[in-house]
Amino acid sequence: MSDYDLIIVGGGIGGSALAAVMARAGRRVLLLERTEAFEDRVRGEWIAPWGVVETQRVGLYERLVAAGGHHLTRHITYDETLDPAQAEAGPLPLGMFKQGVPGPLCIGHPKHCQTLIDAAAEAGADVRRGVDVTGIETGASPGVVFEHEGRSVSARARLLVGADGRSSQVRQAAGVELSQDKPHHWFAGLLVEAADGWSDDLQAIGTEDDFAFLAFPQGGGRVRVYGGYALDEAGRFKGPEGARRFLDAFAMRCSPANRHLVAGRPAGPLLSYINADSWTDEPFALGVVLVGDAAGWNDPIVGLGLSITYRDVRIVSELLTGSDDWAPATFAPYAEERRERMRRLRFAASLQASLDMEFGEAAKARRHSHFERAAADPSLRAHAFAVMAGPESVPDIMFTEAQRARVLGLETMP
């Protein structure tokens, strides 16, 4: 008999959430986490309304709210082509996307991870931290070898779950390869404190000159801010004064409230990374299933990493609790749903990047045209609806090259 039903490698959000759900269902779960303490990773803090529904379906929503998660209820898009008063006159109500969900849910990444790993332990999972996984065996009787508290430990299970992020050891051991598109821009993030003038319920995005910003408040004057800039500016915010230069870039005429962000203090690391989508059409192998970033990720321009992960957890846990047959074919419905989900989200992210993360006069004119045309034809914002309400909420025709041409105004060009 195997030592466990599941061995989950990676105790972050996806791994701990799945461990909590499966341990609650009475399965024997071993959860392995490399770190002794979770650190700010400059992502993994915003859950779209459709992702909030997934947290509810797996029974973790109340814990997240109790841990300090709070909802954002308004959105404003700023732009150098818009008068600030015009942009602020009609904020988008974020409770419109999912019934009973006030809007996206924000919670700091370290607290989020700790809340879930505690939930897994309380549900009965065998949680080990400070672990170094030194060996992985896939196949009909999967197992791991890991170093923990000065000794080498071997364990086997019916199923091995890779929840170990973008450079997943489990994925590599299982021979699952990812596809990846070309980078489009740089994306940097920073946690800011003492930004007390920024409204706790307001998220915003805006583009001006050679910089684009996003802001997501966490409450108490703390705001997670992101900035996008051109690929050829890799060194723009490097060096000891990089965080200060980054915040100074938020001083925009189009968004006067950004002065509160500029006046704030860095409260964590400034990390920059190249945007990209990555995916696999088959996130499983014999004895293995992948969830979260281990199975591929979406361009962070639309911030859907957590929503994707919680849906992964929900679908995989339903398949595992719905059948005692955990053969690869069991995960075919998961692969099919995720394949189409990620295809649609790649399309949405690509459109959003083309609109918000390109700079210069041509890009400025394209955004201005889009604002004017979308005011008369809301279908030109369907990709944004898919981000907030879920990719399945929008007809398939909205994820075609013809729709891309419509949104970007390419059909009117000679």
C-alpha positions in Angstrom: 0.0 0.0 0.0 1.2 3.5 -0.8 2.2 5.8 2.1 -0.3 8.4 0.9 -3.1 9.0 -1.6 -1.5 12.2 -2.8 2.0 13.7 -2.5 1.8 17.4 -3.4 5.1 19.1 -4.2 4.7 22.8 -3.6 2.9 24.3 -0.6 2.0 27.7 -2.2 -1.5 28.6 -3.1 -2.4 25.8 -5.5 -0.7 23.0 -3.5 -2.0 24.1 -0.1 -5.5 24.7 -1.4 -5.6 21.2 -3.0 -4.1 19.7 0.1 -6.8 21.3 2.3 -9.7 20.2 0.1 -8.4 16.6 -0.3 -7.5 16.2 3.4 -11.0 17.4 4.3 -12.4 14.7 2.0 -10.5 12.1 4.0 -7.6 11.4 1.7 -4.0 10.9 3.0 -2.1 13.9 1.8 1.6 14.7 2.1 2.4 18.4 1.3 6.0 19.4 0.7 7.1 23.0 0.8 10.6 24.3 0.2 10.4 27.5 2.3 10.2 27.9 6.0 8.5 31.3 5.6 6.6 32.7 2.7 8.0 35.9 1.1 6.7 38.6 -1.1 6.8 37.4 -4.6 5.3 40.5 -6.2 2.3 38.5 -7.6 -0.5 36.3 -6.4 -2.7 38.8 -4.6 -5.7 39.6 -6.9 -8.5 37.2 -7.5 -11.0 38.0 -10.3 -14.7 37.7 -9.5 -14.9 34.3 -11.3 -11.9 33.2 -9.3 -13.7 34.3 -6.1 -16.5 31.9 -7.0 -13.9 29.1 -7.3 -12.6 29.9 -3.8 -16.2 29.6 -2.6 -16.8 26.3 -4.3 -13.7 24.7 -2.7 -14.7 26.1 0.7 -11.8 28.5 1.3 -13.4 31.9 0.7 -14.3 32.6 4.3 -10.8 31.8 5.5 -9.4 34.2 3.1 -11.7 37.0 4.2 -11.0 36.2 7.8 -7.3 36.5 7.1 -7.7 40.1 5.8 -8.8 39.6 2.2 -11.0 42.5 1.0 -13.0 43.3 -2.1 -12.4 46.0 -4.6 -15.6 47.4 -5.9 -14.7 50.1 -8.5 -12.4 50.3 -11.5 -11.2 53.3 -13.4 -9.2 53.3 -16.7 -7.0 56.4 -17.1 -5.2 57.3 -20.2 -3.3 60.2 -21.7 -6.0 60.6 -24.3 -8.7 61.0 -21.6 -9.4 64.0 -19.4 -9.1 62.7 -15.7 -12.6 64.1 -14.9 -14.0 62.1 -17.8 -12.3 58.9 -16.7 -13.5 59.4 -13.1 -17.0 60.3 -14.0 -18.1 56.7 -14.6 -16.1 54.1 -12.6 -16.9 50.5 -13.5 -18.9 48.8 -10.7 -17.0 45.5 -10.1 -20.0 43.7 -8.5 -21.6 43.4 -11.9 -19.7 40.3 -13.1 -20.7 37.5 -10.6 -23.9 37.5 -8.6 -23.1 37.9 -4.9 -19.5 38.8 -5.4 -18.7 42.5 -4.7 -15.7 42.5 -6.9 -12.1 41.1 -7.0 -10.6 39.9 -3.7 -7.2 41.1 -2.6 -4.9 39.5 0.0 -1.2 39.8 0.4 0.7 36.8 -1.0 2.6 35.7 2.1 -0.5 35.8 4.2 -2.5 34.1 1.5 -0.1 31.2 1.4 0.2 30.9 5.2 -3.6 30.9 5.5 -3.9 28.0 3.1 -1.0 25.9 4.4 -2.5 26.2 7.9 -5.9 25.1 6.5 -4.2 22.1 5.0 -2.6 21.1 8.3 -5.8 21.6 10.2 -7.6 19.4 7.7 -5.2 16.6 8.5 -2.6 16.9 5.7 1.0 15.9 6.6 2.7 19.2 6.1 6.5 19.4 5.8 8.4 22.7 5.4 12.0 23.4 4.7 12.0 20.5 2.3 14.5 19.8 -0.5 13.1 17.4 -3.0 16.1 15.4 -4.4 14.3 12.7 -6.3 11.0 12.2 -8.2 9.7 9.0 -9.7 6.6 9.1 -11.9 4.6 6.2 -13.4 2.3 3.7 -11.9 3.8 4.0 -8.4 5.0 7.6 -8.1 7.1 8.8 -5.2 9.6 11.3 -4.0 12.8 11.5 -2.0 13.4 14.6 0.0 15.7 16.0 2.7 13.9 17.2 5.8 15.4 18.1 9.2 18.7 16.6 8.4 17.5 13.2 7.1 16.5 11.7 3.8 12.9 10.6 3.5 11.2 8.4 0.8 7.5 8.4 0.2 5.1 6.9 -2.3 1.5 7.8 -3.2 -1.2 6.9 -5.7 -0.8 10.3 -7.3 1.9 12.9 -7.4 0.7 16.5 -7.8 3.0 19.2 -9.2 2.2 22.5 -7.6 5.7 23.7 -7.7 5.5 26.7 -9.9 7.0 27.8 -13.2 10.2 25.7 -13.0 8.3 22.7 -11.7 10.5 19.6 -10.9 7.5 17.4 -11.2 6.6 18.6 -14.6 10.2 18.0 -15.8 10.2 14.5 -14.2 7.0 13.7 -16.0 8.3 14.9 -19.3 5.5 17.5 -19.8 6.7 20.3 -22.1 5.3 23.8 -22.2 4.7 26.0 -25.1 5.4 29.7 -24.7 4.7 32.8 -26.7 7.1 35.8 -27.4 7.5 38.4 -24.6 5.8 41.7 -25.3 6.9 44.0 -22.5 8.6 44.3 -19.1 6.3 44.1 -16.0 7.5 45.2 -12.6 5.7 45.2 -9.2 6.1 46.7 -5.8 4.2 46.9 -2.5 3.7 50.5 -1.4 2.7 51.6 2.1 1.6 55.0 3.4 -0.4 55.6 0.3 -3.3 56.7 2.5 -5.0 58.9 -0.1 -5.7 56.0 -2.5 -9.2 54.7 -2.0 -9.2 51.2 -0.5 -11.9 50.0 -2.9 -10.5 51.3 -6.1 -8.4 49.5 -8.7 -7.0 51.4 -11.7 -5.0 51.1 -14.8 -3.6 53.8 -17.1 -1.0 54.6 -19.8 0.9 57.8 -20.4 4.0 58.4 -22.5 6.3 55.4 -22.1 4.8 53.8 -19.0 1.6 52.0 -18.0 0.5 51.4 -14.4 -1.9 49.2 -12.4 -2.9 49.7 -8.8 -4.6 47.3 -6.4 -5.1 48.4 -2.8 -4.8 45.9 0.0 -6.2 48.2 2.7 -4.7 50.3 5.4 -2.8 52.5 2.9 -1.0 49.6 1.3 -1.3 49.3 -2.5 0.3 46.7 -4.8 1.4 48.6 -7.9 2.6 47.3 -11.2 4.2 49.1 -14.2 4.8 48.1 -17.8 7.5 49.4 -20.0 9.2 48.5 -23.3 11.3 45.4 -23.8 14.4 47.4 -24.8 14.4 49.2 -21.3 15.6 46.2 -19.2 17.7 48.3 -16.9 15.2 51.1 -16.4 14.5 50.4 -12.7 17.6 48.4 -11.7 20.0 49.5 -9.0 19.7 50.8 -5.4 17.4 53.7 -6.4 15.3 51.6 -8.7 12.2 51.5 -6.4 12.3 55.2 -6.1 12.5 55.7 -9.9 9.7 53.2 -10.3 7.4 55.1 -8.0 8.3 58.4 -9.6 7.1 56.9 -12.9 3.6 56.9 -11.5 3.4 60.7 -11.6 0.9 61.0 -14.4 -1.1 63.9 -15.6 -3.9 61.6 -16.6 -4.3 60.1 -13.1 -4.0 62.8 -10.4 -4.6 60.4 -7.6 -1.3 58.7 -8.4 0.4 61.4 -6.3 -0.6 59.2 -3.3 1.4 56.3 -4.8 4.4 58.5 -5.6 4.3 59.7 -2.0 4.2 56.2 -0.6 7.1 54.1 0.7 8.4 50.8 -0.7 7.2 48.0 1.6 8.8 45.0 -0.2 11.1 44.1 -3.1 10.8 45.6 -6.6 10.8 42.7 -9.0 10.7 42.9 -12.8 9.9 40.1 -15.2 9.1 39.7 -18.9 5.4 39.1 -19.6 4.5 35.9 -21.5 1.9 33.1 -21.7 2.9 29.5 -21.3 0.8 26.4 -21.5 0.4 22.7 -22.1 -2.5 20.9 -23.7 -2.0 17.9 -21.4 -1.2 18.8 -17.8 -0.9 15.2 -16.6 1.0 12.0 -17.1 0.9 8.5 -15.6 0.9 9.0 -11.9 1.1 12.8 -12.2 -1.2 15.9 -12.5 -0.1 19.5 -12.6 -1.9 22.5 -11.2 -1.3 26.3 -11.2 1.9 27.7 -12.8 3.4 24.2 -13.0 0.8 23.5 -15.8 1.5 26.9 -17.5 0.6 30.5 -16.8 -1.2 33.5 -18.3 0.4 36.9 -19.1 0.2 38.8 -15.8 -1.2 41.9 -17.6 -4.7 40.5 -16.8 -3.7 39.2 -13.3 -5.5 35.8 -13.5 -2.9 33.5 -11.9 -4.9 32.9 -8.8 -8.2 32.5 -10.5 -6.6 29.9 -12.9 -5.1 28.1 -9.9 -8.3 28.0 -7.9 -10.2 26.6 -10.9 -7.5 24.0 -11.3 -7.9 23.0 -7.7 -11.6 22.8 -7.9 -11.7 20.6 -11.1 -8.9 18.3 -10.0 -10.3 17.8 -6.6 -13.8 17.0 -8.0 -12.3 14.4 -10.3 -10.3 12.8 -7.5 -13.2 12.7 -5.1 -15.6 11.6 -7.8 -13.8 8.4 -8.7 -11.4 5.9 -7.2 -9.8 5.5 -10.7 -7.0 8.0 -10.9 -5.6 6.8 -14.2 -4.5 9.5 -16.7 -7.8 9.3 -18.5 -9.5 10.6 -15.4 -7.8 14.0 -16.0 -8.9 14.3 -19.7 -11.8 16.6 -18.8 -9.5 18.8 -16.8 -7.1 19.0 -19.7 -9.9 19.8 -22.2 -11.3 22.6 -20.0 -8.0 24.0 -19.2 -6.8 23.9 -22.8 -9.7 26.1 -24.0 -9.6 28.3 -20.9 -6.0 29.1 -21.4 -6.5 29.7 -25.2 -9.2 32.3 -24.5 -7.2 33.9 -21.7 -4.1 34.1 -24.0 -6.2 36.0 -26.5 -7.6 38.3 -23.9 -4.2 39.1 -22.5 -2.7 39.7 -25.9 -5.4 42.2 -26.7 -4.9 43.9 -23.3 -1.2 44.1 -23.8 -1.6 45.6 -27.3 -3.9 48.3 -25.9 -2.3 49.1 -22.6 1.4 48.2 -22.9 2.4 49.7 -26.2 3.7 53.3 -26.4 4.2 56.1 -28.9 1.9 58.0 -31.1 0.5 55.1 -33.0 -0.4 53.2 -29.8 -1.9 56.4 -28.3 -4.1 56.8 -31.4 -5.1 53.2 -31.2 -6.2 53.5 -27.6 -8.1 56.7 -28.3 -9.9 55.0 -31.2 -10.7 52.0 -29.1 -12.2 54.1 -26.3 -14.5 56.0 -28.8 -15.6 52.8 -30.7 -16.1 50.7 -27.5 -18.4 53.4 -26.1 -20.8 52.7 -29.0 -20.1 49.0 -29.3 -19.5 47.2 -25.9 -18.6 44.0 -27.7 -15.2 45.6 -28.3 -14.6 45.1 -24.6 -15.6 41.4 -24.5 -12.1 40.3 -23.7 -12.2 42.4 -20.5 -15.5 40.8 -19.6 -13.8 37.4 -20.0 -11.1 38.5 -17.6 -13.6 39.5 -14.9 -16.5 37.1 -15.4 -14.5 34.1 -16.7 -13.4 33.0 -20.2 -16.5 30.8 -20.6 -18.8 33.8 -20.1 -18.1 35.2 -23.6 -19.1 33.6 -26.9 -16.3 31.8 -28.8 -16.6 34.3 -31.7 -15.1 36.9 -29.4 -11.8 35.0 -29.4 -11.1 35.1 -33.1 -8.6 37.0 -35.3 -11.6 38.9 -36.8 -12.4 40.1 -33.3 -8.8 41.1 -32.7 -8.9 43.2 -35.9 -12.2 44.8 -34.7 -10.8 45.7 -31.2 -7.6 47.1 -32.5 -9.2 48.9 -35.4 -7.1 47.0 -37.9 -10.1 46.3 -40.2 -10.3 50.1 -40.9 -6.6 50.3 -41.9 -5.5 50.2 -45.6 
